[in-house]
Amino acid sequence: MSEAVSPAVSQGVIDQLFSTAAAPVACSEALALLWQHYGLRGEASLLNSERDANFHIHTDDGREFVLKLTHPAENRAVTDFQSRALLHARAADPSLPIPQLIPRLDGQPYAPVSMADGSRRVLRLLSYLSGQPLHQVQRTPAQRAHLGQTLGRLDNALRDYEHPAAHHPLLWDIQHAERLQPLLAETPDSPQKAVLSDWLAHFMQQVQPRLDGLRHQVIHNDLNPYNVLVDPQDQITTVGLIDFGDMVQAPLINELAVACSYQLSENDNPLDSAGDLVAGYHAVCPLLDAEIDLLYELILTRLCMTVTITGWRAARYPENRTYILRNNALSWDGMQRLWLLGRDFASDYLYRLCRTKGQA
């Protein structure tokens, strides 16, 4: 049964998830849980993760899985929300390249478990998707178009998905970018901080009030190149969308804003490469004029969030600094160049792009 979010869930939960490091989990403990709850034996290797403890599993019979243990501070209703979203999307579109949730020995999709450090975490086992991470391959227009189409298919599959925890507080939620204010307040004064603060003020005054009138639904919310797998042979076909840990109910256009923020070019028009993804998405999940009108500013807001959050977290977890800051420099550069492009030019470009692919 789905669980409702407690009224006590608030900014404090966000602070715990992002500012409190969970105790590390040994591979031996992960393997013990794998045997106890799934009846599988094999080898485990730790995967990088922002919050959870994730392991790549190679079973003795030659299969591969991903074993996930949530952060102890994550609300159980949120875990249920993410897990059932996977089940819903696969039921709606069985050929979607997303992980399959593997049932436990008792048939349940997941269960809380007691850890050696005394904490309680939720244990899940997912199918392992083979493919080459997008950040390791050369980018091409055909690749971006296929990724946009795949993302559109995912959002179509999630369109009627509802859950009591869909509105849970999440620091990476563009519609609530005002939550960055305490993070910026802790940041030493600098020209970069001034730019980020000014953009955040613009978002709150000019963009945020217009979001309520847009289409809302559950979205993946984190389509960065580390969460996309492509066919290693053609390096075009999207064969995996992974990491559903940032899912949230939000304006649908935020999905595309997140994805586009990682697809900017170094050309005079940094949107020309992201445009391939937008066109692919629009062909499968047509955008409305009101959504296109805000896309430029929402991409800028996501870039602002990436620079702010990753800088804040890297200062707290220097041992994980390289992983946390993997998108920081590119996001700051992209934000500066996209800002120089200007809203009028960017919006006109995006309108023309979508209209050539069919009237929204």
C-alpha positions as CSV (number, residue, x, y, z in Angstrom):
1,M,0.0,0.0,0.0
2,S,1.3,3.5,-0.8
3,E,2.2,5.6,2.1
4,A,1.3,9.3,2.6
5,V,4.0,11.9,3.4
6,S,3.9,13.0,7.0
7,P,3.2,16.7,7.6
8,A,6.5,16.7,9.6
9,V,8.4,16.2,6.3
10,S,9.9,19.6,5.6
11,Q,13.0,21.5,4.8
12,G,14.6,19.6,7.6
13,V,14.4,16.3,5.7
14,I,16.1,17.9,2.8
15,D,18.9,19.2,5.1
16,Q,19.3,15.7,6.5
17,L,19.4,14.0,3.1
18,F,22.0,16.4,1.6
19,S,24.0,17.5,4.6
20,T,24.3,14.3,6.6
21,A,26.5,11.5,5.3
22,A,25.1,8.0,5.9
23,A,27.5,5.4,7.3
24,P,29.2,3.4,4.6
25,V,27.9,-0.1,3.8
26,A,30.5,-2.9,3.3
27,C,30.2,-5.1,0.3
28,S,30.0,-8.1,2.6
29,E,26.9,-6.7,4.3
30,A,25.3,-6.0,0.9
31,L,25.9,-9.6,-0.2
32,A,24.5,-11.0,3.1
33,L,21.3,-9.0,2.4
34,L,21.2,-10.2,-1.2
35,W,21.2,-13.8,0.0
36,Q,18.8,-13.3,2.8
37,H,16.1,-11.4,0.9
38,Y,16.6,-12.6,-2.7
39,G,18.3,-15.9,-2.4
40,L,21.2,-14.8,-4.7
41,R,24.9,-15.2,-4.2
42,G,27.7,-13.4,-6.1
43,E,30.1,-10.4,-5.9
44,A,29.4,-6.8,-5.2
45,S,31.2,-3.6,-6.1
46,L,30.3,-0.1,-4.8
47,L,28.8,2.4,-7.2
48,N,29.0,6.2,-6.9
49,S,25.9,7.8,-5.5
50,E,24.8,11.1,-4.1
51,R,22.7,9.8,-1.2
52,D,22.0,6.0,-1.4
53,A,24.4,3.1,-1.1
54,N,24.4,1.3,-4.5
55,F,26.2,-1.9,-5.5
56,H,26.8,-3.6,-8.8
57,I,26.0,-7.2,-8.3
58,H,27.4,-10.1,-10.4
59,T,25.6,-13.3,-9.4
60,D,27.2,-16.7,-9.5
61,D,24.9,-17.7,-12.3
62,G,26.1,-14.9,-14.5
63,R,23.3,-12.3,-14.1
64,E,23.8,-8.6,-13.1
65,F,21.8,-6.4,-10.8
66,V,21.9,-3.1,-8.9
67,L,21.3,-3.4,-5.1
68,K,20.1,-0.2,-3.6
69,L,20.0,0.8,0.1
70,T,18.3,4.2,0.7
71,H,19.7,6.9,2.9
72,P,18.4,6.4,6.5
73,A,16.8,9.9,6.4
74,E,14.8,9.2,3.3
75,N,11.0,9.1,4.0
76,R,9.6,5.6,3.4
77,A,6.7,7.1,1.4
78,V,9.2,8.7,-1.0
79,T,10.9,5.3,-1.5
80,D,7.5,3.8,-2.2
81,F,6.7,6.6,-4.7
82,Q,9.9,6.0,-6.7
83,S,9.5,2.2,-6.6
84,R,5.9,2.2,-7.8
85,A,6.7,4.8,-10.5
86,L,9.0,2.2,-12.1
87,L,6.3,-0.4,-11.9
88,H,3.8,2.0,-13.4
89,A,6.0,3.1,-16.3
90,R,7.0,-0.4,-17.3
91,A,3.3,-1.4,-17.3
92,A,2.3,1.5,-19.4
93,D,5.2,1.1,-21.9
94,P,6.9,-2.3,-21.5
95,S,9.7,-1.5,-24.0
96,L,10.9,1.5,-22.1
97,P,14.6,1.2,-21.3
98,I,14.3,1.6,-17.5
99,P,15.3,-0.7,-14.7
100,Q,12.9,-3.5,-13.6
101,L,12.2,-3.8,-9.9
102,I,13.0,-7.4,-8.8
103,P,10.6,-8.9,-6.2
104,R,12.0,-10.3,-3.0
105,L,11.6,-13.9,-2.0
106,D,8.4,-13.0,-0.3
107,G,7.1,-11.3,-3.4
108,Q,7.3,-7.7,-2.1
109,P,8.9,-5.1,-4.3
110,Y,11.1,-3.8,-1.4
111,A,11.4,-3.9,2.4
112,P,13.1,-2.0,5.2
113,V,16.1,-3.8,6.7
114,S,18.2,-3.4,9.8
115,M,21.9,-2.5,9.2
116,A,25.0,-3.3,11.1
117,D,25.4,0.3,12.2
118,G,21.9,0.2,13.8
119,S,20.1,2.2,11.1
120,R,17.1,1.2,9.1
121,R,17.2,1.4,5.3
122,V,15.1,0.2,2.5
123,L,16.5,-2.5,0.3
124,R,15.7,-2.8,-3.4
125,L,17.1,-4.9,-6.2
126,L,16.9,-3.6,-9.8
127,S,17.8,-5.2,-13.2
128,Y,21.2,-4.0,-14.5
129,L,21.0,-2.1,-17.8
130,S,24.0,-2.7,-20.1
131,G,25.2,0.2,-22.2
132,Q,27.8,2.9,-22.4
133,P,27.3,6.0,-20.2
134,L,26.4,9.1,-22.3
135,H,29.2,11.1,-20.7
136,Q,31.8,8.7,-22.2
137,V,30.8,9.0,-25.9
138,Q,30.8,11.7,-28.5
139,R,27.5,13.7,-28.8
140,T,25.6,13.7,-32.1
141,P,22.3,15.2,-33.3
142,A,20.8,11.7,-33.9
143,Q,21.8,10.6,-30.4
144,R,20.2,13.7,-28.8
145,A,17.0,13.3,-30.9
146,H,16.6,9.7,-29.8
147,L,17.2,10.6,-26.1
148,G,14.5,13.3,-26.4
149,Q,12.1,10.8,-27.9
150,T,12.8,8.3,-25.1
151,L,12.3,10.9,-22.4
152,G,9.0,11.9,-24.0
153,R,7.9,8.2,-23.9
154,L,8.8,8.0,-20.3
155,D,6.8,11.1,-19.4
156,N,3.8,9.8,-21.5
157,A,4.0,6.6,-19.5
158,L,4.0,8.5,-16.2
159,R,1.3,11.0,-17.2
160,D,-1.5,9.3,-15.2
161,Y,0.8,8.2,-12.3
162,E,-0.3,9.5,-8.9
163,H,1.1,9.0,-5.4
164,P,0.6,10.7,-2.0
165,A,4.4,11.3,-1.8
166,A,4.7,12.9,-5.3
167,H,5.0,16.4,-3.8
168,H,7.8,15.5,-1.4
169,P,10.4,18.2,-0.7
170,L,13.4,17.9,-2.9
171,L,16.4,20.2,-3.1
172,W,16.7,19.6,-6.9
173,D,13.1,20.6,-7.6
174,I,13.2,23.6,-10.0
175,Q,9.8,24.9,-9.0
176,H,11.1,25.4,-5.4
177,A,14.4,27.0,-6.3
178,E,13.9,29.4,-3.4
179,R,15.2,26.6,-1.2
180,L,18.7,27.5,-2.5
181,Q,18.7,30.7,-0.5
182,P,20.1,29.2,2.8
183,L,22.9,27.5,0.7
184,L,23.9,30.7,-0.9
185,A,23.8,32.5,2.5
186,E,26.6,30.1,3.6
187,T,28.7,30.7,0.5
188,P,31.5,33.2,0.7
189,D,30.9,36.4,-1.2
190,S,32.2,36.3,-4.8
191,P,31.2,37.5,-8.3
192,Q,29.8,34.0,-8.9
193,K,27.6,34.2,-5.8
194,A,26.3,37.6,-6.9
195,V,25.2,36.2,-10.3
196,L,23.6,33.2,-8.7
197,S,21.7,35.3,-6.2
198,D,20.5,37.8,-8.9
199,W,19.2,34.9,-11.0
200,L,17.4,33.3,-8.1
201,A,15.7,36.6,-7.3
202,H,14.6,36.9,-11.0
203,F,13.2,33.3,-10.9
204,M,11.2,34.0,-7.7
205,Q,9.8,37.3,-9.0
206,Q,9.3,36.5,-12.7
207,V,9.2,32.8,-13.3
208,Q,7.9,31.0,-10.2
209,P,4.5,32.7,-10.2
210,R,3.8,31.4,-13.8
211,L,4.5,27.8,-13.0
212,D,1.1,27.0,-11.5
213,G,-0.6,27.5,-14.8
214,L,1.4,24.8,-16.6
215,R,0.8,21.0,-16.9
216,H,2.0,19.1,-13.9
217,Q,2.9,15.4,-13.5
218,V,5.5,13.1,-12.1
219,I,8.9,13.5,-13.9
220,H,12.3,11.8,-13.8
221,N,13.9,15.2,-13.0
222,D,17.6,14.2,-13.4
223,L,18.5,13.3,-17.0
224,N,22.1,14.1,-16.8
225,P,24.7,12.2,-18.9
226,Y,25.6,9.9,-16.0
227,N,22.0,8.7,-15.9
228,V,21.8,7.8,-19.6
229,L,23.1,4.7,-21.4
230,V,23.5,4.4,-25.1
231,D,24.1,1.4,-27.4
232,P,27.9,0.9,-27.4
233,Q,27.8,0.0,-31.1
234,D,25.8,2.8,-32.7
235,Q,26.3,5.3,-29.8
236,I,22.9,6.7,-30.9
237,T,20.2,4.6,-29.4
238,T,19.2,5.2,-25.8
239,V,19.2,1.8,-24.0
240,G,18.9,3.0,-20.4
241,L,17.4,5.7,-18.3
242,I,18.6,5.1,-14.7
243,D,18.5,6.7,-11.2
244,F,14.9,7.6,-10.4
245,G,15.9,9.1,-7.0
246,D,15.0,12.7,-7.9
247,M,11.5,12.0,-9.1
248,V,8.9,14.6,-8.1
249,Q,5.5,16.0,-9.2
250,A,6.4,19.2,-11.1
251,P,5.6,21.2,-14.2
252,L,6.2,18.9,-17.1
253,I,8.5,21.3,-18.9
254,N,10.9,21.1,-15.9
255,E,11.8,17.6,-17.2
256,L,13.1,19.1,-20.5
257,A,14.8,22.0,-18.7
258,V,16.8,19.6,-16.7
259,A,17.8,17.5,-19.7
260,C,18.7,20.5,-21.8
261,S,20.9,22.0,-19.1
262,Y,23.3,19.1,-19.9
263,Q,23.1,19.4,-23.7
264,L,24.4,22.9,-24.3
265,S,26.9,23.4,-27.1
266,E,30.0,25.7,-27.2
267,N,28.7,27.5,-30.2
268,D,27.3,31.1,-30.4
269,N,23.9,29.6,-29.8
270,P,24.4,27.1,-26.9
271,L,20.8,25.9,-27.4
272,D,21.5,24.5,-30.9
273,S,22.5,21.1,-29.6
274,A,19.9,21.0,-26.9
275,G,17.5,21.8,-29.7
276,D,17.9,18.3,-31.1
277,L,16.7,16.9,-27.8
278,V,13.8,19.4,-27.6
279,A,12.7,18.4,-31.1
280,G,12.8,14.7,-30.3
281,Y,10.8,15.2,-27.2
282,H,8.3,17.5,-28.9
283,A,7.7,14.9,-31.6
284,V,6.6,12.3,-28.9
285,C,5.2,14.6,-26.2
286,P,4.1,17.9,-27.8
287,L,4.9,21.0,-25.9
288,L,2.4,23.8,-25.3
289,D,3.2,27.5,-26.1
290,A,3.2,28.4,-22.4
291,E,5.8,25.7,-21.7
292,I,8.1,26.7,-24.6
293,D,7.9,30.3,-23.4
294,L,9.5,29.4,-20.0
295,L,11.9,26.8,-21.1
296,Y,14.9,29.2,-21.5
297,E,14.5,30.6,-18.0
298,L,14.0,27.1,-16.5
299,I,17.2,25.8,-18.1
300,L,19.0,28.8,-16.5
301,T,17.4,28.0,-13.2
302,R,18.6,24.4,-13.3
303,L,22.1,25.5,-14.1
304,C,22.0,27.9,-11.2
305,M,20.8,25.0,-8.9
306,T,23.6,22.7,-10.1
307,V,26.4,25.2,-9.4
308,T,24.9,26.2,-6.1
309,I,24.1,22.7,-4.7
310,T,27.2,21.0,-5.9
311,G,29.5,23.7,-4.6
312,W,27.7,23.6,-1.2
313,R,27.9,19.8,-1.0
314,A,31.5,19.5,-2.1
315,A,32.6,21.8,0.8
316,R,30.9,19.3,3.2
317,Y,32.1,16.1,1.6
318,P,35.7,16.7,0.3
319,E,36.2,13.0,0.0
320,N,33.5,12.8,-2.6
321,R,34.3,16.2,-4.2
322,T,35.3,14.8,-7.7
323,Y,31.9,13.0,-8.1
324,I,29.9,15.9,-6.7
325,L,31.5,18.5,-8.9
326,R,31.4,16.5,-12.1
327,N,28.9,18.9,-13.7
328,N,29.8,22.1,-11.8
329,A,32.2,23.8,-14.1
330,L,30.2,23.0,-17.3
331,S,27.0,24.2,-15.6
332,W,28.6,27.6,-14.6
333,D,30.0,28.0,-18.1
334,G,26.7,27.1,-19.7
335,M,24.8,29.5,-17.4
336,Q,27.0,32.4,-18.4
337,R,26.8,31.7,-22.2
338,L,23.1,31.0,-22.1
339,W,22.5,34.3,-20.2
340,L,24.3,36.2,-22.9
341,L,22.1,34.6,-25.5
342,G,19.1,36.5,-24.1
343,R,15.5,35.5,-23.5
344,D,14.0,37.0,-26.7
345,F,16.5,35.2,-29.0
346,A,16.3,31.9,-27.1
347,S,12.5,31.9,-26.9
348,D,12.1,32.7,-30.6
349,Y,14.6,29.9,-31.5
350,L,12.7,27.4,-29.4
351,Y,9.3,28.4,-30.8
352,R,10.5,28.0,-34.4
353,L,12.2,24.7,-33.6
354,C,9.0,23.2,-32.2
355,R,6.8,24.6,-34.9
356,T,8.9,23.0,-37.6
357,K,8.2,19.7,-35.8
358,G,4.4,20.2,-35.7
359,Q,2.3,22.9,-34.1
360,A,2.2,22.6,-30.3
